[in-house]
């Protein structure tokens, strides 16, 4: 799963949304509790202030001092803070020793840390100061130290919860992506089986009606259409082969009968040349049809376990007399035995084409090799001839391509195209490699079942 994949982006979105939701919930809840706590503390202090200011209005400064002493002596409201101080800030009555220097006259409450008499440490308080008519200070407020400590603990707990939410979000993102991949696995497996030749395989029916079920239905409809087209193509190529080969076969029969009756050497040579051309045309038709079928994926159902070493040895044995007639040698380099599921007939034809090419255009020893690697094998045919220039190798693999060196022969430019089509049918590819001297054509067989 790469950084650019849709699965990664989906997992990242799930992860980010989970973290965002957890952060908003935790810190939003903390902010709401802080606001509510402040509002409650301020309401309590304002109620006390309004009551005492009413007493001040009725009974004057002495009445206010008496009321404050009464409140503080009863200790009914332990969190309440009240102070009456002279113009210099020294306490006249209340539960503070003096007016805090940082506190000025204002209608709003400020959060200040002040130490009350009888307490070991300073405490957080919401305080508000009012200047009376004679210059005295009247301070009211509420102690919120316990709330401050509670919120500090809440912040630490929120950070721990956020860290845990990161772990849970990662787990949720992983589970979400696995669920998606699991839902897609049946579709992926079906497409892989179809690619390997099982054209009848379909995605299992899903009645959930969700996007994955709709995808499976659409894939099945597409595969039905592909199977029908392949069937039509096979029928068409079979019919084309019959329609083209039948008149050529009849023409060959007529030429054969004519050759037995003709006595003129020049006429007989012309008949022989016409017969050879018809043979060449039949071979071209068969090769072109084989390429078309291989490129369409027709033939995977004919894959069977094959001993590649034995197959190559048989090819060497067949071609050995022709190679020896050319004054050359053919050798095989392969393990004692190696089995793969391949289309034996097409693989024989492809490798035979490569050996034919080395006989026509190559030189020196012809080497057939089989190299086993993880997931498959590489079959190569090499010679010691002039080879193909690097800038023309891609052209050599195209259909009906004939390089300058090949135009002296009878080739139709389909040999390497057939080899490439057969390699693709087996999930592989073809590489043209420099041999120094000579050329090596390698068939890389990949995604084939090792037996």
RODO-2510 file (C-alpha; in nm, 4 decimals, decimal comma):
residues 451
     n   res          X          Y          Z
     1     x     0,0000     0,0000     0,0000
     2     x     0,1846     0,3070    -0,1269
     3     x     0,1416     0,6698    -0,0309
     4     x    -0,0378     0,7402    -0,3595
     5     x    -0,2790     0,4472    -0,3500
     6     x    -0,6504     0,4978    -0,2931
     7     x    -0,6398     0,2452    -0,0090
     8     x    -0,3695     0,4445     0,1691
     9     x    -0,5597     0,7708     0,1232
    10     x    -0,8790     0,6108     0,2567
    11     x    -0,6929     0,4750     0,5605
    12     x    -0,5353     0,8177     0,6177
    13     x    -0,8770     0,9870     0,6016
    14     x    -1,0269     0,7393     0,8500
    15     x    -0,7295     0,7935     1,0788
    16     x    -0,7456     1,1741     1,0571
    17     x    -1,1231     1,1886     1,1081
    18     x    -1,0955     0,9628     1,4135
    19     x    -0,8227     1,1834     1,5633
    20     x    -1,0135     1,5016     1,4788
    21     x    -1,3321     1,3679     1,6354
    22     x    -1,1487     1,2613     1,9511
    23     x    -0,9661     1,5965     1,9794
    24     x    -1,2855     1,7987     1,9288
    25     x    -1,4715     1,5850     2,1841
    26     x    -1,2002     1,5948     2,4508
    27     x    -1,0934     1,9579     2,4235
    28     x    -1,4439     2,0808     2,3447
    29     x    -1,5730     1,9097     2,6585
    30     x    -1,2899     2,0620     2,8612
    31     x    -1,3627     2,4090     2,7275
    32     x    -1,7330     2,3711     2,8002
    33     x    -1,6641     2,2604     3,1587
    34     x    -1,4250     2,5513     3,2115
    35     x    -1,6822     2,7972     3,0839
    36     x    -1,9536     2,6502     3,3027
    37     x    -1,7276     2,6513     3,6073
    38     x    -1,6297     3,0161     3,5540
    39     x    -1,9923     3,1176     3,5024
    40     x    -2,0969     2,9432     3,8271
    41     x    -1,8130     3,1040     4,0245
    42     x    -1,8875     3,4494     3,8854
    43     x    -2,2614     3,4131     3,9500
    44     x    -2,1926     3,3207     4,3146
    45     x    -1,9554     3,6158     4,3603
    46     x    -2,1907     3,8612     4,1897
    47     x    -2,4832     3,7519     4,4062
    48     x    -2,2745     3,8071     4,7204
    49     x    -2,1468     4,1430     4,5924
    50     x    -2,4954     4,2674     4,5097
    51     x    -2,6260     4,1651     4,8552
    52     x    -2,3402     4,3393     5,0376
    53     x    -2,3602     4,6533     4,8227
    54     x    -2,7305     4,6730     4,9118
    55     x    -2,6331     4,6560     5,2793
    56     x    -2,3731     4,9292     5,2183
    57     x    -2,6379     5,1459     5,0572
    58     x    -2,8717     5,1014     5,3577
    59     x    -2,6320     5,0979     5,6529
    60     x    -2,3145     5,2623     5,5316
    61     x    -1,9547     5,1509     5,5717
    62     x    -1,9941     5,0214     5,9288
    63     x    -2,2972     4,8189     5,8303
    64     x    -2,1023     4,6713     5,5357
    65     x    -1,8104     4,5800     5,7645
    66     x    -2,0480     4,4170     6,0132
    67     x    -2,2194     4,2172     5,7377
    68     x    -1,8838     4,0991     5,6042
    69     x    -1,7696     3,9879     5,9486
    70     x    -2,0962     3,8009     5,9948
    71     x    -2,0509     3,6169     5,6634
    72     x    -1,6886     3,5253     5,7229
    73     x    -1,7415     3,4161     6,0826
    74     x    -2,0206     3,1753     5,9872
    75     x    -1,8073     3,0142     5,7089
    76     x    -2,1213     2,9093     5,5320
    77     x    -1,9636     2,9687     5,1944
    78     x    -1,6058     2,8389     5,2272
    79     x    -1,5201     2,9282     4,8658
    80     x    -1,6442     3,2858     4,8974
    81     x    -1,3870     3,5660     4,9155
    82     x    -1,4826     3,9099     5,0495
    83     x    -1,2738     4,2061     5,1659
    84     x    -1,3342     4,5616     5,2800
    85     x    -1,0087     4,7573     5,2737
    86     x    -0,9091     5,1155     5,3392
    87     x    -0,7926     5,3368     5,0505
    88     x    -0,4394     5,2023     5,0998
    89     x    -0,5574     4,8419     5,0568
    90     x    -0,5268     4,7365     5,4245
    91     x    -0,8018     4,5018     5,5429
    92     x    -1,0882     4,6422     5,7521
    93     x    -1,3036     4,3272     5,7381
    94     x    -1,3100     4,0044     5,5428
    95     x    -1,1049     3,6897     5,4817
    96     x    -0,8093     3,8510     5,2992
    97     x    -0,5261     4,0404     5,4664
    98     x    -0,5063     4,3083     5,1978
    99     x    -0,6237     4,3973     4,8524
   100     x    -0,4088     4,2252     4,5856
   101     x    -0,1908     4,4853     4,4141
   102     x    -0,2669     4,3422     4,0714
   103     x    -0,6392     4,3967     4,1184
   104     x    -0,7830     4,7295     3,9966
   105     x    -1,1359     4,8614     4,0011
   106     x    -1,3353     4,6851     3,7313
   107     x    -1,6743     4,5267     3,6684
   108     x    -1,5142     4,2078     3,5328
   109     x    -1,3635     3,9241     3,7316
   110     x    -0,9950     3,8327     3,6994
   111     x    -0,8237     3,5041     3,7815
   112     x    -0,5578     3,5786     4,0440
   113     x    -0,3610     3,3591     4,2834
   114     x    -0,3860     3,4901     4,6444
   115     x    -0,2985     3,3342     4,9802
   116     x    -0,5774     3,3511     5,2397
   117     x    -0,5083     3,3652     5,6154
   118     x    -0,4773     3,0162     5,7606
   119     x    -0,3843     2,8585     5,4243
   120     x    -0,0365     2,7337     5,3406
   121     x    -0,0362     2,8188     4,9688
   122     x    -0,1802     3,0729     4,7339
   123     x    -0,5037     2,9718     4,5659
   124     x    -0,6634     3,0564     4,2344
   125     x    -0,9560     3,2962     4,2705
   126     x    -1,1915     3,4945     4,0517
   127     x    -1,1837     3,8472     4,2051
   128     x    -1,3463     4,1795     4,1264
   129     x    -1,2777     4,5134     4,3004
   130     x    -1,5201     4,8030     4,3520
   131     x    -1,4149     5,1505     4,4750
   132     x    -1,6582     5,2886     4,7348
   133     x    -1,7542     5,6532     4,7854
   134     x    -1,4934     5,7169     5,0551
   135     x    -1,2128     5,5598     4,8515
   136     x    -1,2360     5,2264     5,0310
   137     x    -1,1952     4,9018     4,8402
   138     x    -1,4648     4,6360     4,8268
   139     x    -1,3423     4,3034     4,6871
   140     x    -1,5583     3,9966     4,6183
   141     x    -1,4822     3,6667     4,4512
   142     x    -1,4748     3,2890     4,4623
   143     x    -1,1919     3,0431     4,5242
   144     x    -1,1557     2,8065     4,2244
   145     x    -0,8342     2,6265     4,3254
   146     x    -1,0013     2,2846     4,3451
   147     x    -1,1592     2,3422     4,0037
   148     x    -0,8197     2,4495     3,8627
   149     x    -0,6573     2,1301     3,9921
   150     x    -0,9470     1,9278     3,8569
   151     x    -0,9075     2,0842     3,5128
   152     x    -0,5317     2,0249     3,5209
   153     x    -0,5982     1,6573     3,5846
   154     x    -0,8599     1,6640     3,3096
   155     x    -0,6045     1,8055     3,0655
   156     x    -0,3572     1,5297     3,1501
   157     x    -0,6307     1,2698     3,1150
   158     x    -0,7315     1,4244     2,7814
   159     x    -0,3743     1,3967     2,6512
   160     x    -0,3623     1,0309     2,7560
   161     x    -0,7028     0,9732     2,5956
   162     x    -0,5827     1,1453     2,2776
   163     x    -0,2755     0,9223     2,2660
   164     x    -0,4993     0,6180     2,3058
   165     x    -0,7334     0,7523     2,0393
   166     x    -0,4379     0,7695     1,7996
   167     x    -0,3801     0,3979     1,8548
   168     x    -0,7498     0,3205     1,8162
   169     x    -0,7699     0,5412     1,5062
   170     x    -0,4787     0,3543     1,3510
   171     x    -0,6468     0,0252     1,4314
   172     x    -0,9788     0,1498     1,2897
   173     x    -0,8047     0,2639     0,9698
   174     x    -0,6355    -0,0771     0,9369
   175     x    -0,9608    -0,2659     0,9970
   176     x    -1,1474    -0,0437     0,7495
   177     x    -0,8938    -0,1024     0,4739
   178     x    -0,8869    -0,4760     0,5441
   179     x    -1,2657    -0,4906     0,5208
   180     x    -1,2524    -0,3156     0,1840
   181     x    -0,9749    -0,5413     0,0575
   182     x    -1,1610    -0,8484     0,1817
   183     x    -1,4724    -0,7381    -0,0028
   184     x    -1,2643    -0,6902    -0,3173
   185     x    -1,0729    -1,0156    -0,2778
   186     x    -1,3391    -1,2257    -0,4502
   187     x    -1,3353    -0,9888    -0,7498
   188     x    -0,9539    -0,9891    -0,7614
   189     x    -0,9404    -1,3691    -0,7393
   190     x    -1,2004    -1,4023    -1,0157
   191     x    -1,0112    -1,1693    -1,2499
   192     x    -0,6876    -1,3576    -1,1764
   193     x    -0,8527    -1,6885    -1,2634
   194     x    -0,9939    -1,5452    -1,5869
   195     x    -0,6490    -1,4100    -1,6734
   196     x    -0,5081    -1,7602    -1,6198
   197     x    -0,7625    -1,9090    -1,8604
   198     x    -1,0681    -1,9970    -1,6503
   199     x    -1,3144    -1,7971    -1,8607
   200     x    -1,6131    -1,9498    -1,6785
   201     x    -1,5110    -1,8091    -1,3374
   202     x    -1,7409    -1,5358    -1,2008
   203     x    -1,7577    -1,3154    -0,8931
   204     x    -1,9834    -1,4789    -0,6277
   205     x    -2,3285    -1,3236    -0,6107
   206     x    -2,3667    -1,0542    -0,3441
   207     x    -2,7172    -0,9521    -0,2393
   208     x    -2,6103    -0,6651    -0,0110
   209     x    -2,6755    -0,4112    -0,2864
   210     x    -2,3761    -0,1974    -0,1841
   211     x    -2,1052    -0,0589    -0,4128
   212     x    -1,9022    -0,3805    -0,3936
   213     x    -2,2007    -0,5909    -0,4929
   214     x    -2,2705    -0,3601    -0,7879
   215     x    -1,9033    -0,3803    -0,8871
   216     x    -1,9165    -0,7596    -0,8817
   217     x    -2,2293    -0,7620    -1,0987
   218     x    -2,0696    -0,5257    -1,3498
   219     x    -1,7508    -0,7346    -1,3599
   220     x    -1,9565    -1,0471    -1,4240
   221     x    -2,1432    -0,8781    -1,7103
   222     x    -1,8115    -0,7658    -1,8569
   223     x    -1,6651    -1,1153    -1,8277
   224     x    -1,9755    -1,2601    -1,9935
   225     x    -1,9208    -1,0241    -2,2841
   226     x    -1,5469    -1,1024    -2,3025
   227     x    -1,6175    -1,4753    -2,2997
   228     x    -1,8696    -1,4327    -2,5793
   229     x    -1,6246    -1,2248    -2,7834
   230     x    -1,3488    -1,4824    -2,7319
   231     x    -1,5830    -1,7574    -2,8408
   232     x    -1,6773    -1,5551    -3,1489
   233     x    -1,3095    -1,4879    -3,2203
   234     x    -1,2255    -1,8578    -3,1946
   235     x    -1,5124    -1,9441    -3,4284
   236     x    -1,4038    -1,6704    -3,6681
   237     x    -1,0378    -1,7756    -3,6705
   238     x    -1,1320    -2,1418    -3,7143
   239     x    -1,3633    -2,0512    -4,0011
   240     x    -1,0991    -1,8227    -4,1526
   241     x    -0,8380    -2,0943    -4,1263
   242     x    -1,0705    -2,3408    -4,2967
   243     x    -1,1750    -2,0942    -4,5678
   244     x    -0,8156    -1,9963    -4,6451
   245     x    -0,6514    -2,3343    -4,6124
   246     x    -0,9076    -2,5304    -4,8126
   247     x    -0,8442    -2,3609    -5,1496
   248     x    -0,4687    -2,3632    -5,0866
   249     x    -0,4825    -2,7349    -5,0126
   250     x    -0,6784    -2,7945    -5,3312
   251     x    -0,4269    -2,5842    -5,5235
   252     x    -0,1423    -2,7913    -5,3799
   253     x    -0,3169    -3,1111    -5,4887
   254     x    -0,3582    -2,9723    -5,8383
   255     x     0,0069    -2,8639    -5,8504
   256     x     0,1141    -3,2083    -5,7305
   257     x    -0,0849    -3,3782    -6,0071
   258     x     0,0491    -3,1304    -6,2588
   259     x     0,4069    -3,1937    -6,1445
   260     x     0,3705    -3,5637    -6,2163
   261     x     0,2632    -3,4996    -6,5789
   262     x     0,4940    -3,2143    -6,6773
   263     x     0,8156    -3,3125    -6,8567
   264     x     0,9565    -2,9719    -6,9461
   265     x     1,2256    -2,8816    -6,6859
   266     x     1,1370    -2,5097    -6,6833
   267     x     0,7668    -2,5819    -6,6367
   268     x     0,8453    -2,8357    -6,3639
   269     x     1,0601    -2,5761    -6,1823
   270     x     0,7733    -2,3266    -6,1998
   271     x     0,5329    -2,5862    -6,0579
   272     x     0,7754    -2,6619    -5,7729
   273     x     0,8143    -2,2917    -5,6975
   274     x     0,4353    -2,2446    -5,6929
   275     x     0,4016    -2,5416    -5,4566
   276     x     0,6695    -2,3970    -5,2246
   277     x     0,4971    -2,0580    -5,2224
   278     x     0,1680    -2,2229    -5,1291
   279     x     0,3429    -2,4032    -4,8431
   280     x     0,4869    -2,0698    -4,7272
   281     x     0,1437    -1,9051    -4,7469
   282     x    -0,0138    -2,1860    -4,5429
   283     x     0,2564    -2,1471    -4,2785
   284     x     0,2007    -1,7694    -4,2669
   285     x    -0,1740    -1,8171    -4,2212
   286     x    -0,1243    -2,0694    -3,9432
   287     x     0,1296    -1,8475    -3,7667
   288     x    -0,0877    -1,5348    -3,7942
   289     x    -0,3870    -1,7222    -3,6530
   290     x    -0,1750    -1,8613    -3,3686
   291     x    -0,0579    -1,5081    -3,2818
   292     x    -0,4154    -1,3761    -3,2848
   293     x    -0,5395    -1,6552    -3,0597
   294     x    -0,2483    -1,6204    -2,8183
   295     x    -0,2920    -1,2433    -2,7919
   296     x    -0,6631    -1,2965    -2,7187
   297     x    -0,5779    -1,5369    -2,4373
   298     x    -0,7209    -1,8367    -2,6177
   299     x    -0,5350    -2,1500    -2,5189
   300     x    -0,4857    -2,1095    -2,1440
   301     x    -0,7348    -2,3870    -2,0898
   302     x    -0,4817    -2,6150    -2,2651
   303     x    -0,2021    -2,5462    -2,0143
   304     x    -0,0664    -2,8715    -1,8756
   305     x     0,2279    -2,9747    -1,6572
   306     x     0,5268    -3,0043    -1,8891
   307     x     0,8838    -3,1150    -1,8338
   308     x     1,0602    -2,8209    -1,9989
   309     x     1,3961    -2,9987    -1,9989
   310     x     1,2468    -3,2936    -2,1900
   311     x     1,0672    -3,0560    -2,4302
   312     x     1,3896    -2,8693    -2,5135
   313     x     1,5807    -3,1962    -2,5520
   314     x     1,3212    -3,3128    -2,8065
   315     x     1,3594    -2,9880    -3,0033
   316     x     1,7402    -3,0277    -3,0030
   317     x     1,7024    -3,3856    -3,1271
   318     x     1,4695    -3,2771    -3,4110
   319     x     1,6902    -2,9926    -3,5311
   320     x     2,0282    -3,1627    -3,4775
   321     x     2,0470    -3,3173    -3,8307
   322     x     1,9666    -2,9851    -4,0009
   323     x     2,2172    -2,8007    -3,7835
   324     x     2,4870    -3,0564    -3,8593
   325     x     2,4159    -3,0242    -4,2326
   326     x     2,4998    -2,6537    -4,1928
   327     x     2,8289    -2,7463    -4,0307
   328     x     2,7183    -2,6072    -3,6953
   329     x     2,6356    -2,7465    -3,3521
   330     x     2,3344    -2,7250    -3,1215
   331     x     2,3647    -2,7723    -2,7438
   332     x     2,1277    -2,7738    -2,4471
   333     x     2,1966    -2,6245    -2,1043
   334     x     1,9199    -2,7156    -1,8593
   335     x     1,8592    -2,8785    -1,5195
   336     x     1,7826    -3,2489    -1,5065
   337     x     1,4095    -3,1796    -1,4825
   338     x     1,1846    -2,8815    -1,4343
   339     x     0,8054    -2,8812    -1,4699
   340     x     0,5796    -2,5877    -1,5501
   341     x     0,2209    -2,5624    -1,6685
   342     x     0,2477    -2,4420    -2,0303
   343     x     0,0770    -2,4764    -2,3674
   344     x     0,3052    -2,7465    -2,5086
   345     x     0,2129    -2,7057    -2,8751
   346     x     0,2524    -2,3261    -2,8825
   347     x     0,5733    -2,3380    -2,6792
   348     x     0,7189    -2,5972    -2,9187
   349     x     0,6225    -2,3765    -3,2141
   350     x     0,7714    -2,0611    -3,0565
   351     x     1,1054    -2,2211    -2,9689
   352     x     1,1141    -2,3935    -3,3061
   353     x     1,0739    -2,0542    -3,4743
   354     x     1,3705    -1,9228    -3,2773
   355     x     1,5878    -2,2175    -3,3822
   356     x     1,4748    -2,1697    -3,7451
   357     x     1,5802    -1,8045    -3,7241
   358     x     1,9263    -1,8963    -3,5977
   359     x     1,9619    -2,1451    -3,8840
   360     x     1,8610    -1,8828    -4,1434
   361     x     2,0283    -1,5697    -4,0139
   362     x     2,2707    -1,6744    -3,7384
   363     x     2,6064    -1,8456    -3,7211
   364     x     2,8143    -2,0630    -3,4951
   365     x     2,6841    -2,2828    -3,2153
   366     x     2,3137    -2,2688    -3,1268
   367     x     2,2550    -2,2834    -2,7514
   368     x     1,9203    -2,3658    -2,5936
   369     x     1,9141    -2,2901    -2,2215
   370     x     1,6681    -2,3216    -1,9350
   371     x     1,7262    -2,1135    -1,6216
   372     x     1,4971    -2,1672    -1,3237
   373     x     1,4077    -1,8694    -1,1038
   374     x     1,1480    -1,7861    -0,8427
   375     x     0,7994    -1,7899    -0,9946
   376     x     0,8938    -1,9483    -1,3267
   377     x     1,1782    -1,9957    -1,5706
   378     x     1,3631    -1,8400    -1,8618
   379     x     1,4043    -2,0253    -2,1894
   380     x     1,6664    -1,8770    -2,4228
   381     x     1,7990    -1,9496    -2,7716
   382     x     2,1361    -1,7957    -2,8581
   383     x     2,3782    -1,8064    -3,1502
   384     x     2,7110    -1,6502    -3,2518
   385     x     2,5938    -1,4620    -3,5584
   386     x     2,5804    -1,0894    -3,6376
   387     x     2,2725    -1,0422    -3,4156
   388     x     2,0310    -0,7477    -3,4357
   389     x     2,1366    -0,3864    -3,3692
   390     x     2,0091    -0,2517    -3,0376
   391     x     1,8088     0,0257    -3,2059
   392     x     1,6169    -0,2255    -3,4197
   393     x     1,5308    -0,4886    -3,1590
   394     x     1,1931    -0,3410    -3,0666
   395     x     1,1084    -0,3256    -3,4389
   396     x     1,2027    -0,6920    -3,4774
   397     x     0,9263    -0,7896    -3,2341
   398     x     0,6493    -0,6181    -3,4325
   399     x     0,4277    -0,8181    -3,6621
   400     x     0,5371    -0,8490    -4,0295
   401     x     0,8633    -0,6694    -3,9492
   402     x     1,1536    -0,7802    -4,1670
   403     x     1,4928    -0,6272    -4,1045
   404     x     1,7310    -0,5720    -4,3954
   405     x     1,9333    -0,8779    -4,3061
   406     x     1,6231    -1,0998    -4,3215
   407     x     1,4846    -0,9842    -4,6548
   408     x     1,7020    -1,2250    -4,8476
   409     x     1,5055    -1,5150    -4,7018
   410     x     1,1472    -1,6244    -4,7193
   411     x     1,0453    -1,5043    -4,3725
   412     x     0,7193    -1,3145    -4,3298
   413     x     0,8229    -1,1265    -4,0148
   414     x     0,5942    -1,3302    -3,7867
   415     x     0,8415    -1,5539    -3,6038
   416     x     0,9365    -1,3206    -3,3193
   417     x     0,5797    -1,1880    -3,3036
   418     x     0,4585    -1,5413    -3,2370
   419     x     0,7254    -1,5891    -2,9698
   420     x     0,6159    -1,2664    -2,7984
   421     x     0,2463    -1,3623    -2,8160
   422     x     0,3181    -1,7046    -2,6647
   423     x     0,5235    -1,5450    -2,3862
   424     x     0,2379    -1,3036    -2,3071
   425     x    -0,0070    -1,5944    -2,3037
   426     x     0,2074    -1,7455    -2,0274
   427     x     0,2224    -1,4207    -1,8329
   428     x     0,5767    -1,3500    -1,9472
   429     x     0,7748    -1,1434    -2,1922
   430     x     1,0510    -1,1597    -2,4540
   431     x     1,3924    -0,9971    -2,4337
   432     x     1,6546    -0,9644    -2,7075
   433     x     1,9990    -0,9700    -2,5485
   434     x     2,3510    -0,9108    -2,6728
   435     x     2,5711    -1,2235    -2,6715
   436     x     2,8977    -1,0638    -2,7923
   437     x     2,9022    -1,2072    -3,0507
   438     x     2,5548    -1,3072    -3,1491
   439     x     2,2024    -1,2617    -3,0182
   440     x     2,0087    -1,4305    -2,7386
   441     x     1,6279    -1,4362    -2,7434
   442     x     1,4957    -1,5033    -2,3957
   443     x     1,1402    -1,6071    -2,3112
   444     x     1,0709    -1,5022    -1,9521
   445     x     0,7888    -1,7138    -1,8184
   446     x     0,6167    -1,5459    -1,5264
   447     x     0,2952    -1,6036    -1,3295
   448     x     0,2855    -1,9667    -1,4355
   449     x     0,2079    -2,2477    -1,1953
   450     x     0,5062    -2,4496    -1,0912
   451     x     0,4169    -2,8152    -1,0768
***
